[in-house]
Amino acid sequence: MEFRYDKEADAIYVRLRHEQYAYREEINTERRIDYAADRKPIGVELLCASEGVDLRNLPEQDAISDLLSQHHIKVLAS
């Protein structure tokens, strides 16, 4: 699992696995899930990260929550 934070965009990208991108699902305006062709999630994009992030309905919530805690990112809901 990899973590990237873009301070200028206030966005986090968590890479779950290294597979080729096929499509994206928008959960809402601040949360998106990227999928491989086999419909397995490969990454999660979280916008407005400095305000805290909502992990509800995202894959691998516990692992993402642990990763965000290591980077001092507030989790609002999981």
N, C-alpha and C positions, 0 to 999 in steps of 0.2 A: 504494500500500500504506500503510495507516495502523496505528499502534501505540497501544494504550491499556493502561495498567496500573492496576489497582485495588489499592492497598496493603492496604486492610482485608480484602479477599477473597484477597489474594495471587494474583491472576489477571491474565493477559495476554489481550487480544483483538487479533488481527491481521486487519484487514480487507483482503482480497485484491482485491475488486472491488465496485463499487456496483450490486448487483442485489438484487431482492427475495428475502428468505428464504423457503424452501419446506420444508426439513426438516434434521435434524441426525443425524449419525452419531457415536456414542460409540466412540472407539478403545479407551479404558480410562477409569478413574475420573478421570484427570488431563488427558485430551486429547479434544477434540471438534472435528468439522468441520461447518460450516454450508454448505448447498448451495442453489442457485437451482433453479427448476423444471426447467431444462434439464440438471440434474445436474452443473453446473460448481461447484466450490468457491468460496464467496464469503468465508469467514472461518474462522479457527482460534482456539479457546479453549484456553488452557494454564493449568492450576491448579497450585498449590504452586510458583509461579515462582521464589521466592527460593531454593529448593533446587536449581534448575537445571531445564532442560526437555529432553525427549526429542522429537526431530523425526522419528524414523523413521515411515514410512508416512504422512507428511503431504504435502500438495501444496506445491510451490514451496519446498522445503526450503532450497535455497541462499539464496534471497532472504530468507526468514524468518531464517535463521541470521545473515546480514549485518545485518539490522535489529535483532535481539536483541543482537548484539555492540555496535552503536552505543549501546544503552541499558544496557550492562554486565550483561546477563543471561547466565548460564552455560548453555551447550548441552552436555548430557550425551552425546547420541548423535544422529547424523544419517545 
